[in-house]
Amino acid sequence: MKLIGILILALSFAKCASVKTENNHPFKIESANYSNVTGGVKGSYSSTNLIIYFSAEEPIDFQKVYFQNRITKAVVEQHNNQTYIAARYKTSSDDEQKDIVLHADPKKEIGNTPNTPTEEFPFKLKENEAMVSYVIGEKTYYAKVENIIKKETVFME
């Protein structure tokens, strides 16, 4: 019985250890903020937009941004001489509730989209924290972004 307990304990630590964060990054996080964006009519597009301002001497190969239990691709953009990572998370549920046609005639099922498995969220973060993954060579590193400021909701017409 003790052996089973030790195995479970070891496996739980192994999962946590599989994602390592580094403190020595080749870039510096300057600040970060996010806002919720929503359309003015029912069924319109809604999202959470996270902006992470950073500075770096060399280009960084950012991969993903993990924020509020969502994962998206990191997109590096520049505006007014400021470089930032833009992470846009779709929060609308219209596509998720799309009807699937089941029919004896397979031709009638054209247009159904398969359910794609979603990546498991590997971090325990506060609402105002995010993780950014980046690659150097063949190795993936993670940087934690803290104290993300929530801005006012943006309403689109």
Summary of the structure (lengths in Angstrom):
residues: 157
radius of gyration: 20.0
end to end distance: 61.9
largest distance: 62.5
contacts: 351
relative contact order: 0.24
helix: 15%
strand: 43%
